[in-house]
Amino acid sequence: FHKFIRTNYRCNYIFDYHMQLSFVTKLTSEDCVFIFSHSGKTKESINLARQVKKTNAKMITLTGNSGSELAGLSDEAIIVVTEEGLFRAESLASRISYLTVMDILYTNTMYHNFDQNADSLKKIRDNISTTKTDPHYLS
């Protein structure tokens, strides 16, 4: 989310499931939703995807399960294959893989409307630079 907020697009990140369900009612065909579920079988993710489908918003899912119902509901399913382990250190590979995919999507998005996105990024950097003791920090 924090990367996409730098683009010229309006972005929201809603952590709470009930708030997600509420927010979905405001989506239109002009919107795009990302849903993450490594198994593709999470009940909440599948229900959310069903609700998104009713709005005609575009839906991109990132999952490790190409045959899942979640992948089937999406307009685009990005399959991120990693082996999950029982311990946190072993699941690090999947988190890094998902972050890498999102970074690639962000970079492509920035280049898609380069001028508008570059302007948006400059405005954000200018605002953030006001919090630094050296005003030329990000210049």
C-alpha positions in Angstrom: 0.0 0.0 0.0 2.7 2.5 1.0 4.2 2.2 -2.5 1.0 2.6 -4.4 0.1 5.7 -2.4 3.0 7.4 -4.2 1.3 6.9 -7.6 -1.3 9.2 -9.1 -4.0 6.7 -8.1 -6.2 6.9 -5.0 -5.3 4.0 -2.8 -6.8 2.5 0.3 -5.6 -0.3 2.6 -8.2 -1.7 4.9 -7.0 -4.2 7.5 -10.2 -5.0 9.2 -12.4 -7.6 7.5 -15.7 -6.0 8.4 -14.4 -2.6 7.1 -13.3 -4.3 3.9 -16.9 -5.7 3.4 -18.3 -2.2 4.0 -15.8 -0.5 1.7 -16.5 -3.0 -1.1 -20.0 -1.5 -1.4 -18.5 1.7 -2.7 -16.4 0.1 -5.5 -17.2 0.8 -9.1 -15.9 -0.6 -12.4 -13.2 2.1 -12.3 -11.6 0.4 -9.2 -9.1 -2.4 -8.7 -8.8 -4.6 -5.7 -5.8 -6.7 -4.6 -6.5 -9.7 -2.4 -3.7 -11.8 -0.9 -4.2 -15.4 0.3 -1.3 -17.9 0.1 -3.6 -20.9 0.3 -6.4 -19.3 -1.8 -8.8 -21.0 0.6 -9.3 -18.4 3.3 -13.0 -18.1 3.9 -12.8 -14.3 4.4 -10.8 -13.8 1.3 -13.2 -15.8 -0.8 -16.2 -14.0 0.6 -14.6 -10.7 0.0 -13.8 -11.7 -3.6 -17.4 -12.7 -4.2 -18.5 -9.3 -2.9 -16.0 -7.5 -5.2 -17.3 -9.4 -8.2 -20.8 -7.9 -7.6 -19.3 -4.4 -8.0 -17.6 -5.0 -11.4 -14.4 -3.7 -9.9 -11.2 -5.4 -11.3 -9.7 -7.9 -8.9 -6.1 -9.1 -8.8 -5.3 -11.9 -6.4 -1.9 -13.0 -5.3 -2.0 -16.6 -4.2 0.1 -19.8 -4.1 -2.8 -21.9 -5.3 -3.7 -21.6 -9.0 -6.6 -24.1 -8.6 -8.2 -22.2 -5.7 -11.7 -20.7 -5.8 -10.1 -17.3 -5.0 -7.9 -17.6 -8.2 -11.0 -18.5 -10.2 -12.9 -15.5 -9.0 -10.2 -13.0 -9.9 -9.8 -11.1 -13.1 -6.0 -11.7 -12.9 -4.4 -14.3 -10.5 -0.7 -13.9 -9.9 0.5 -17.2 -8.7 3.4 -16.9 -6.2 4.8 -20.4 -5.6 6.9 -20.9 -2.4 7.1 -23.6 0.1 5.4 -22.8 3.4 7.0 -24.2 6.6 5.8 -24.5 10.1 8.1 -21.9 11.4 8.2 -18.2 10.7 11.7 -18.3 9.3 10.6 -20.7 6.7 7.6 -18.6 5.7 9.9 -15.7 5.1 10.4 -16.8 1.5 6.7 -16.4 0.7 6.5 -12.9 2.3 9.6 -11.8 0.3 8.1 -13.3 -2.9 4.8 -11.4 -2.4 6.7 -8.1 -1.7 8.8 -8.6 -4.8 5.7 -9.1 -7.0 4.1 -6.0 -5.5 7.3 -4.0 -6.1 7.3 -5.1 -9.8 3.6 -4.1 -10.1 4.4 -0.7 -8.5 7.3 -0.1 -10.8 5.3 -0.9 -13.9 2.4 1.3 -12.6 4.8 4.2 -12.1 6.0 3.9 -15.7 2.5 3.5 -17.1 1.6 7.2 -16.5 5.1 8.4 -15.9 4.5 12.2 -15.9 1.5 12.1 -13.6 3.1 9.6 -11.3 6.4 11.4 -11.2 4.5 14.6 -10.3 2.7 12.8 -7.5 5.9 11.3 -6.2 7.6 14.7 -6.2 4.7 16.3 -4.2 4.9 13.5 -1.6 8.7 13.8 -1.3 8.4 17.6 -0.9 5.9 17.2 1.9 7.9 14.5 3.6 11.0 16.6 3.3 9.4 19.2 5.6 9.8 16.7 8.5 13.6 16.6 8.0 16.1 18.9 9.7 17.9 19.4 6.4 15.3 20.9 4.0 17.3 19.6 1.0 17.3 16.0 2.3 15.2 14.6 -0.6 15.9 17.3 -3.2 
